[in-house]
Each structure stands twice: as structure tokens, then as C-alpha cells.
């Protein structure tokens, strides 16, 4: 019934907090709410985030949405944010969540998903995203509300409840 489109950066400490909020929303309202993740690495602040975004897509290539979300969650679990994740962790994460490491490394080393990440950023720019996380609540394809920043669960769920009415 409602779709939350989030623009996020895997090295953003506020995105890391918002990830937990959105997992709670989906756990409680997943039958009525879909969560769409869009990459919005901010290289001026987080130089490693673009490659991390590409890595999440290589995970998706092997295991679909389940692998994508597991991979993103594991990045957030391992990073202290603000470019603290060692790039050597990216294949380690792939292995930890059960991906084929050779396939992952081939995908990642060729920057196969660079254009997809760039297109997500362009879409965010067109939507006037200027910070992360920035989220948009859609109902029947129409924008009904925005969530700027890592708002607390109570605020987010109230906005979603309003959209569901």
C-alpha cells in the first residue's frame, strides 16, 4: 500500500541508525509497507561508500533481495561509519553471508554496477536529495510525505500510518 524509497550511504552514521528503524517498520508493517533502497554515496564525505554500494549489487546479483539486505546489514554491523570499513571486508562479508566468493570478486573487480549506482545518485539529485538518509513515502506511485534524516521510529511510523489512511 505504501512504499518508502530511501536514499542512503553505507558509511553514513545516520543511515546506519535509520537502517534499524526501517527494519522495525518492515517487521511490524511489512504486509503494508515496501522498502526500496537507493544508493546515494556522498564521496566528499565517504570515499569508500561508492565501492561498497557496488558490492551490495554484486551480492544482489547472486542472491537477489535477501542477499542484498544481508550484505547491507553486515556492512552496517562491521563499519563504525565515516570510511572506517576496511575494503578487505567486502569479500569477507560476501563469504560470511554464503555467496560464491569467486563470482562476487569477478563482479566487484569489474565495477559491473558502477552505472547502476551512478543512476541511483542521479535519481536522488532529481528528487532534490542533499543529505542521507533521505526517504520518500509513496502511495499509489505518488509522493505523500518525506522523511529527512534518521528520524526516530515513532516519527517514521506516524508518517507511515498517516499515509496508510
N, CA and C of each residue as an Amber inpcrd file, in Angstrom:
protein
   495
   0.8050000  -1.2020000   0.0000000   0.0000000   0.0000000   0.0000000
   0.8500000   1.2690000   0.0000000   1.9780000   1.2060000   0.7210000
   2.8880000   2.3440000   0.8310000   4.3020000   1.8580000   0.5260000
   5.0560000   2.7020000  -0.1730000   6.4500000   2.3920000  -0.4870000
   7.3220000   3.4870000   0.1000000   8.3510000   3.0880000   0.8290000
   9.3460000   4.0220000   1.3350000  10.5890000   3.8530000   0.4750000
  10.9620000   4.9030000  -0.2380000  12.1730000   4.8980000  -1.0600000
  13.2350000   5.6720000  -0.2950000  14.2730000   4.9610000   0.1090000
  15.3380000   5.5620000   0.9080000  16.5910000   5.7420000   0.0690000
  17.1590000   6.9270000   0.0990000  18.4740000   7.2050000  -0.4900000
  19.4780000   7.1720000   0.6510000  20.4970000   6.3090000   0.5060000
  21.3680000   6.0090000   1.6250000  22.8240000   5.8580000   1.2040000
  23.7110000   6.0080000   2.1780000  25.1630000   5.9220000   2.0080000
  25.6490000   4.9630000   3.0980000  26.3070000   3.8850000   2.7060000
  26.6810000   2.8450000   3.6670000  27.7070000   3.2810000   4.7080000
  28.3670000   4.4170000   4.5100000  29.3180000   4.9120000   5.5120000
  28.7460000   6.0630000   6.3420000  27.4770000   6.3610000   6.1410000
  26.8150000   7.4470000   6.8650000  26.3270000   6.9160000   8.2190000
  26.7620000   7.5170000   9.3220000  26.3270000   7.0200000  10.6350000
  24.8170000   7.1700000  10.8490000  24.2060000   8.1650000  10.2380000
  22.7650000   8.3630000  10.3910000  21.9890000   7.3170000   9.5870000
  22.5320000   6.9320000   8.4350000  21.9080000   5.8640000   7.6420000
  21.9540000   4.5460000   8.4050000  23.0570000   4.3180000   9.1010000
  23.2080000   3.1060000   9.9110000  22.1070000   3.0460000  10.9740000
  21.8380000   4.1810000  11.6290000  20.7710000   4.2250000  12.6370000
  19.4020000   4.0320000  11.9800000  19.1960000   4.6720000  10.8370000
  17.9050000   4.5990000  10.1610000  17.6220000   3.1890000   9.6540000
  18.6620000   2.4430000   9.3400000  18.5070000   1.0550000   8.8960000
  17.7520000   0.2500000   9.9550000  18.1180000   0.4540000  11.2090000
  17.4460000  -0.2550000  12.3060000  15.9780000   0.1650000  12.4060000
  15.7310000   1.4540000  12.2380000  14.3540000   1.9610000  12.2750000
  13.5170000   1.3100000  11.1820000  14.0520000   1.2780000   9.9700000
  13.2890000   0.7190000   8.8570000  13.0890000  -0.7890000   8.9920000
  14.0560000  -1.4870000   9.5560000  13.8450000  -2.9180000   9.8090000
  12.6770000  -3.1170000  10.7730000  12.5840000  -2.2660000  11.7640000
  11.4750000  -2.3680000  12.7190000  10.1450000  -2.0740000  12.0210000
  10.1390000  -1.0520000  11.1560000   8.9200000  -0.7250000  10.3960000
   8.4840000  -1.9270000   9.5760000   9.4300000  -2.5430000   8.8650000
   9.0950000  -3.6810000   7.9960000   8.6450000  -4.8780000   8.8320000
   9.2740000  -5.0780000   9.9750000   8.8700000  -6.1950000  10.8370000
   7.4190000  -6.0310000  11.2770000   7.0330000  -4.8000000  11.5770000
   5.6890000  -4.5560000  12.0910000   4.6490000  -4.2820000  11.0040000
   5.0660000  -3.7230000   9.8840000   4.1220000  -3.2920000   8.8430000
   4.4610000  -3.8470000   7.4670000   5.2890000  -4.8860000   7.4140000
   5.7570000  -5.4140000   6.1420000   4.6690000  -5.8870000   5.1920000
   3.4920000  -6.1540000   5.7260000   2.3880000  -6.5640000   4.8600000
   1.7730000  -5.3640000   4.1360000   2.0870000  -4.1530000   4.6080000
   1.5040000  -2.9470000   4.0070000   2.5530000  -1.9610000   3.4970000
   3.8250000  -2.2060000   3.8410000   4.8920000  -1.2640000   3.5020000
   6.0220000  -1.9940000   2.7780000   6.4510000  -1.4180000   1.6710000
   7.6350000  -1.9100000   0.9630000   8.7530000  -0.8910000   1.1730000
   9.9720000  -1.3960000   1.2610000  11.1430000  -0.5490000   1.4850000
  12.0560000  -0.7000000   0.2830000  12.3250000   0.3890000  -0.3880000
  13.1970000   0.4010000  -1.5670000  14.4560000   1.1800000  -1.2160000
  15.5890000   0.5580000  -1.4510000  16.8840000   1.1670000  -1.1340000
  17.5080000   1.7180000  -2.4080000  17.9020000   2.9740000  -2.3670000
  18.6210000   3.6070000  -3.4740000  19.9700000   4.0840000  -2.9490000
  20.9830000   3.8810000  -3.7530000  22.3310000   4.2860000  -3.3690000
  22.4910000   5.7940000  -3.5300000  23.0760000   6.4050000  -2.5190000
  23.4040000   7.8160000  -2.5980000  24.7050000   8.0580000  -1.8290000
  25.7920000   7.4150000  -2.3110000  27.0750000   7.6530000  -1.6490000
  27.4760000   9.1160000  -1.8240000  28.0310000   9.6810000  -0.7900000
  28.4890000  11.0710000  -0.8370000  30.0220000  11.0380000  -0.7460000
  30.7000000  10.9940000  -1.9070000  32.1520000  10.7950000  -1.9030000
  32.9420000  11.9050000  -1.2110000  32.3680000  13.1040000  -1.1320000
  33.0660000  14.1830000  -0.4250000  33.2010000  13.8750000   1.0610000
  32.2830000  13.0700000   1.5740000  32.3060000  12.6930000   2.9830000
  32.7850000  11.2520000   3.1960000  32.4290000  10.3740000   2.2720000
  32.6800000   8.9360000   2.4410000  33.2290000   8.3590000   1.1320000
  34.5320000   8.3490000   1.0060000  35.1590000   7.9040000  -0.2320000
  34.9510000   6.4100000  -0.5070000  34.7220000   5.6180000   0.5160000
  34.5790000   4.1700000   0.3430000  33.1520000   3.7480000  -0.0050000
  32.1860000   4.6310000   0.1760000  30.7750000   4.2620000   0.0470000
  30.3770000   3.8500000  -1.3710000  30.9710000   4.4430000  -2.3750000
  30.6010000   4.0930000  -3.7520000  30.9520000   2.6410000  -4.0520000
  32.1510000   2.2250000  -3.6850000  32.5420000   0.8240000  -3.9250000
  31.7120000  -0.1280000  -3.0560000  31.3720000   0.2900000  -1.8600000
  30.5170000  -0.5350000  -1.0130000  29.1410000  -0.7010000  -1.6530000
  28.6310000   0.3720000  -2.2500000  27.3380000   0.2950000  -2.9440000
  27.4180000  -0.7110000  -4.0920000  28.4940000  -0.6630000  -4.8370000
  28.6660000  -1.6270000  -5.9320000  28.7230000  -3.0490000  -5.3840000
  29.3700000  -3.2340000  -4.2500000  29.4670000  -4.5680000  -3.6430000
  28.0870000  -5.1030000  -3.2730000  27.2080000  -4.2220000  -2.7780000
  25.8620000  -4.6820000  -2.4220000  25.1180000  -5.1960000  -3.6480000
  25.3740000  -4.5720000  -4.7850000  24.7220000  -5.0120000  -6.0250000
  25.2930000  -6.3310000  -6.5190000  26.5770000  -6.5580000  -6.2800000
  27.1570000  -7.8640000  -6.6210000  26.5480000  -8.9580000  -5.7440000
  26.2480000  -8.6100000  -4.4960000  25.5440000  -9.5580000  -3.6250000
  24.1540000  -9.8260000  -4.1800000  23.4530000  -8.7670000  -4.5890000
  22.1140000  -8.9120000  -5.1690000  22.1580000  -9.8330000  -6.3990000
  23.1720000  -9.6750000  -7.2260000  23.2850000 -10.4840000  -8.4410000
  23.2720000 -11.9760000  -8.1230000  23.8930000 -12.3490000  -7.0390000
  23.9500000 -13.7710000  -6.6820000  22.7310000 -14.2570000  -5.9130000
  22.1920000 -13.4230000  -5.0570000  21.1560000 -13.9350000  -4.1660000
  19.8990000 -13.1070000  -4.0680000  19.7200000 -12.1700000  -5.0060000
  18.5060000 -11.3730000  -5.0050000  18.3980000 -10.4680000  -3.7940000
  17.1620000 -10.0910000  -3.4910000  16.9200000  -9.1370000  -2.4010000
  17.4080000  -9.6330000  -1.0470000  17.2660000 -10.9300000  -0.7770000
  17.7170000 -11.4510000   0.5150000  19.2100000 -11.2210000   0.6990000
  19.9940000 -11.5410000  -0.3200000  21.4430000 -11.3500000  -0.2260000
  21.7920000  -9.8660000  -0.1520000  21.0760000  -9.0520000  -0.9050000
  21.3190000  -7.6040000  -0.8690000  21.1560000  -7.0710000   0.5530000
  20.0090000  -7.3700000   1.1760000  19.7450000  -6.8460000   2.5190000
  20.7070000  -7.4210000   3.5460000  21.0380000  -8.7020000   3.4310000
  22.0180000  -9.3020000   4.3550000  23.3620000  -8.5920000   4.2250000
  23.7440000  -8.3100000   2.9760000  25.0260000  -7.6590000   2.7320000
  25.0290000  -6.2440000   3.3120000  23.9850000  -5.4790000   3.0390000
  23.8930000  -4.1160000   3.5810000  23.9200000  -4.1580000   5.1110000
  23.1350000  -5.0430000   5.6960000  23.0990000  -5.1560000   7.1560000
  24.4790000  -5.4830000   7.7180000  25.1990000  -6.3460000   7.0290000
  26.5290000  -6.7380000   7.5110000  27.5300000  -5.5940000   7.3650000
  27.4110000  -4.7880000   6.3070000  28.2650000  -3.5940000   6.2070000
  28.0200000  -2.7130000   7.4300000  26.7510000  -2.4410000   7.7130000
  26.4380000  -1.5860000   8.8580000  26.9050000  -2.2090000  10.1710000
  26.8440000  -3.5160000  10.2780000  27.3010000  -4.1790000  11.5040000
  28.8100000  -4.0520000  11.6830000  29.5400000  -4.0370000  10.5680000
  31.0020000  -4.0360000  10.6540000  31.6270000  -2.6420000  10.6230000
  30.9680000  -1.6870000  10.0240000  31.5820000  -0.3630000   9.9290000
  31.2420000   0.4820000  11.1490000  32.1850000   1.3280000  11.5220000
  31.9120000   2.3260000  12.5560000  31.4650000   3.6200000  11.8860000
  31.3150000   3.5880000  10.5570000  30.8910000   4.7150000   9.7170000
  32.0630000   5.6480000   9.4050000  31.7760000   6.5980000   8.5150000
  32.7550000   7.6100000   8.1080000  34.0610000   7.0080000   7.5810000
  33.8960000   6.0710000   6.6400000  35.0230000   5.4330000   5.9480000
  35.8740000   4.5320000   6.8380000  35.2790000   3.9460000   7.8500000
  36.0580000   3.0950000   8.7550000  36.1390000   1.6420000   8.2990000
  35.3190000   1.2380000   7.3240000  35.3290000  -0.1680000   6.9050000
  36.5180000  -0.4350000   5.9860000  37.3360000  -1.4010000   6.3550000
  38.4620000  -1.8100000   5.5270000  37.9040000  -2.4690000   4.2600000
  38.3360000  -2.0370000   3.0740000  37.8350000  -2.6330000   1.8290000
  38.0230000  -4.1560000   1.7560000  38.9700000  -4.7000000   2.5210000
  39.1800000  -6.1560000   2.5560000  37.9810000  -6.8730000   3.1630000
  37.1430000  -6.1180000   3.8890000  35.9570000  -6.7090000   4.4970000
  34.8830000  -7.0410000   3.4570000  34.9020000  -6.3710000   2.3030000
  33.8300000  -6.5720000   1.3220000  33.7490000  -8.0250000   0.8440000
  34.8580000  -8.6500000   0.4130000  34.7450000 -10.0780000   0.0770000
  34.4900000 -10.9490000   1.3090000  34.9980000 -10.5430000   2.4580000
  34.7520000 -11.3110000   3.6900000  33.2590000 -11.3240000   4.0150000
  32.5860000 -10.1980000   3.7790000  31.1400000 -10.1370000   4.0030000
  30.4310000 -11.0710000   3.0350000  30.8550000 -11.0440000   1.7830000
  30.2490000 -11.9260000   0.7790000  30.3560000 -13.3840000   1.2220000
  31.5340000 -13.7580000   1.6820000  31.7440000 -15.1280000   2.1430000
  30.8840000 -15.4280000   3.3700000  30.8300000 -14.4740000   4.2910000
  30.0830000 -14.6750000   5.5420000  28.5990000 -14.8880000   5.3010000
  28.0520000 -14.2670000   4.2610000  26.6110000 -14.4420000   4.0170000
  26.3290000 -15.5600000   3.0100000  27.3840000 -16.2980000   2.6420000
  27.1950000 -17.5030000   1.8330000  27.2340000 -17.3090000   0.3400000
  27.8250000 -16.2130000  -0.1330000  27.9230000 -16.0100000  -1.5810000
  29.1290000 -16.7580000  -2.1360000  29.1020000 -17.0140000  -3.4320000
  30.2440000 -17.5870000  -4.1160000  31.2950000 -16.4880000  -4.2340000
  32.4200000 -16.6760000  -3.5610000  33.4310000 -15.6320000  -3.4750000
  34.0500000 -15.3110000  -4.8340000  34.2950000 -16.3100000  -5.6540000
  34.8810000 -16.0740000  -6.9760000  33.9530000 -15.2270000  -7.8320000
  32.6840000 -15.5740000  -7.8360000  31.7050000 -14.7960000  -8.6090000
  31.5900000 -13.3750000  -8.0730000  31.5840000 -13.2460000  -6.7600000
  31.4990000 -11.9210000  -6.1570000  32.7040000 -11.0710000  -6.5590000
  33.8950000 -11.6290000  -6.4180000  35.1080000 -10.8700000  -6.7250000
  35.1820000 -10.4950000  -8.1970000  34.7030000 -11.3730000  -9.0820000
  34.6750000 -11.0430000 -10.5080000  33.7350000  -9.8780000 -10.7530000
  32.5680000  -9.9350000 -10.2000000  31.5940000  -8.8510000 -10.3290000
  32.1700000  -7.5500000  -9.7850000  32.7200000  -7.6100000  -8.5900000
  33.1980000  -6.4090000  -7.9150000  34.4000000  -5.7910000  -8.6230000
  35.3350000  -6.6190000  -9.0510000  36.5710000  -6.0970000  -9.6610000
  36.3310000  -5.4420000 -11.0170000  35.2170000  -5.7820000 -11.6510000
  34.9210000  -5.1880000 -12.9610000  34.0360000  -3.9480000 -12.8550000
  33.7010000  -3.5470000 -11.6400000  32.8140000  -2.3810000 -11.4250000
  31.5240000  -2.5230000 -12.2270000  31.0140000  -3.7390000 -12.2680000
  29.8310000  -4.0530000 -13.0660000  28.6260000  -3.1700000 -12.7490000
  28.5000000  -2.7600000 -11.4970000  27.3180000  -1.9990000 -11.0900000
  27.6020000  -0.5120000 -10.8550000  28.7180000  -0.0340000 -11.3730000
  29.0540000   1.3870000 -11.2280000  27.9620000   2.2720000 -11.8320000
  27.4940000   1.9150000 -13.0150000  26.4640000   2.7210000 -13.6740000
  25.1560000   2.7010000 -12.8920000  24.8080000   1.5570000 -12.3270000
  23.5770000   1.4850000 -11.5380000  23.6600000   2.4180000 -10.3350000
  24.7970000   2.4250000  -9.6540000  24.9810000   3.3080000  -8.5030000
  24.9160000   4.7670000  -8.9580000  25.5780000   5.0860000 -10.0550000
  25.5430000   6.4560000 -10.5930000  24.1100000   6.8690000 -10.9430000
  23.3430000   5.9480000 -11.5030000  21.9480000   6.2490000 -11.8490000
  21.0910000   6.4790000 -10.6130000  21.3510000   5.7150000  -9.5360000
  20.6370000   5.9580000  -8.2780000  20.9430000   7.3710000  -7.7750000
  22.2160000   7.7640000  -7.8400000  22.6030000   9.1060000  -7.3860000
  21.9110000  10.1710000  -8.2430000  21.8970000   9.9690000  -9.5450000
  21.2110000  10.9290000 -10.4330000  19.7330000  11.0410000 -10.0770000
  19.1010000   9.9020000  -9.8160000  17.6960000   9.9130000  -9.4060000
  17.5020000  10.6740000  -8.1050000  18.4360000  10.5100000  -7.1830000
  18.3770000  11.2430000  -5.9280000  18.5400000  12.7380000  -6.1490000
  19.4530000  13.0990000  -7.0200000  19.6410000  14.5200000  -7.3250000
  18.3670000  15.1100000  -7.9380000  17.7400000  14.3500000  -8.8250000
  16.4880000  14.8110000  -9.4380000  15.3770000  14.9550000  -8.3990000
  15.4360000  14.1340000  -7.3530000  14.4510000  14.2070000  -6.2720000
  14.8580000  15.2390000  -5.2060000  15.9380000  15.9420000  -5.4810000
  16.4550000  17.0000000  -4.5960000  17.0050000  16.4800000  -3.2710000
  17.5530000  15.2650000  -3.3030000  18.2390000  14.7290000  -2.1350000
  19.5320000  15.5190000  -1.9630000  19.7890000  15.9710000  -0.7350000
  21.0550000  16.6600000  -0.4820000  21.7330000  16.1690000   0.7930000
  21.1630000  15.1350000   1.4010000  21.7720000  14.5190000   2.5730000
  21.2240000  13.1060000   2.7010000  21.8960000  12.3200000   3.5480000
  21.4440000  10.9540000   3.7670000  21.2150000  10.7330000   5.2540000
  20.2630000   9.8710000   5.5840000  19.2850000   9.2850000   4.6630000
  18.1950000  10.2960000   4.3020000  17.7070000  10.1650000   3.0960000
  16.5390000  10.9240000   2.6390000  15.5560000   9.9120000   2.0860000
  14.3350000   9.9540000   2.5860000  13.3510000   8.9510000   2.1910000
  12.0530000   9.6120000   1.7610000  11.3900000   8.9340000   0.8560000
  10.1470000   9.4300000   0.2960000   9.0660000   8.3790000   0.4960000
   7.9260000   8.7940000   0.9880000   6.8000000   7.8830000   1.1930000
   5.8610000   8.0530000   0.0080000   5.6280000   6.9560000  -0.7020000
   4.7670000   6.9590000  -1.8760000   3.5390000   6.1040000  -1.6310000
   2.4130000   6.5660000  -2.1560000   1.1810000   5.7850000  -2.1350000
   0.6130000   5.8490000  -3.5420000   0.3820000   4.6710000  -4.1120000
  -0.0980000   4.5750000  -5.4940000   0.8020000   5.3680000  -6.4420000
   2.1170000   5.3060000  -6.1760000   3.0940000   5.9570000  -7.0310000
   3.2330000   7.4550000  -6.8510000   2.4810000   8.0290000  -5.9330000
   2.5090000   9.4820000  -5.7090000   3.1950000   9.7930000  -4.3850000
   4.0040000  10.8450000  -4.3900000   4.6690000  11.2850000  -3.1800000
   3.6460000  11.8370000  -2.1920000   3.6310000  11.2680000  -0.9800000
   2.7050000  11.7570000   0.0410000   3.4240000  12.3610000   1.2510000
   4.7180000  12.0480000   1.4300000   5.4670000  12.5970000   2.5520000
   6.9510000  12.3250000   2.3420000   7.7780000  13.0400000   3.1090000
   9.2190000  12.8120000   3.0710000   9.7170000  12.5840000   4.4880000
  10.7870000  11.8150000   4.5840000  11.4610000  11.5820000   5.8580000
  12.8790000  12.1140000   5.6600000  13.1850000  13.2240000   6.2720000
  14.5100000  13.8340000   6.1510000  15.3720000  13.4150000   7.3180000
  16.4520000  12.7480000   7.0150000  17.3780000  12.3230000   8.0480000
  16.9270000  11.0450000   8.7310000  17.6350000  10.7160000   9.7890000
  17.3690000   9.4880000  10.5480000  16.3680000   9.7880000  11.6510000
  15.1400000   9.9590000  11.2510000  14.0870000  10.2360000  12.2200000
  13.8700000   9.0080000  13.1090000  13.4470000   9.2250000  14.3510000
  13.2030000   8.0880000  15.2440000  11.9870000   7.2820000  14.7910000
  11.9470000   6.0620000  15.2760000  10.8780000   5.1380000  14.9030000
   9.4890000   5.7500000  15.0760000   9.2300000   6.3900000  16.1850000
   7.9040000   6.9510000  16.4410000   7.4700000   7.9480000  15.3820000
   8.3950000   8.7690000  14.9410000   8.1000000   9.7500000  13.8930000
   7.8190000   9.0530000  12.5670000   8.6800000   8.1000000  12.2310000
   8.5480000   7.3900000  10.9490000   7.2450000   6.5960000  10.9010000
   6.9460000   5.8620000  11.9560000   5.7370000   5.0340000  11.9410000
   4.4940000   5.9210000  11.8950000   4.5420000   7.0910000  12.5360000
   3.4030000   8.0150000  12.4720000   3.2010000   8.5130000  11.0440000
   4.2800000   8.8170000  10.3540000   4.1770000   9.2640000   8.9620000
   3.6170000   8.1420000   8.0800000   4.0440000   6.9230000   8.3220000
   3.5670000   5.7860000   7.5280000   2.0910000   5.5160000   7.8340000
   1.7360000   5.5530000   9.1070000   0.3210000   5.3520000   9.4790000
  -0.5750000   6.3820000   8.8020000  -0.1290000   7.6170000   8.7700000
  -0.8770000   8.6830000   8.1140000  -1.0330000   8.3860000   6.6230000
   0.0340000   7.9270000   6.0100000  -0.0010000   7.5950000   4.5830000
  -0.9310000   6.4070000   4.2870000  -1.0370000   5.4920000   5.2270000
  -1.8670000   4.3060000   5.0460000  -3.3790000   4.6190000   5.1270000
  -3.7290000   5.7680000   5.6920000  -5.1520000   6.1080000   5.8520000
  -5.7770000   6.5350000   4.5420000
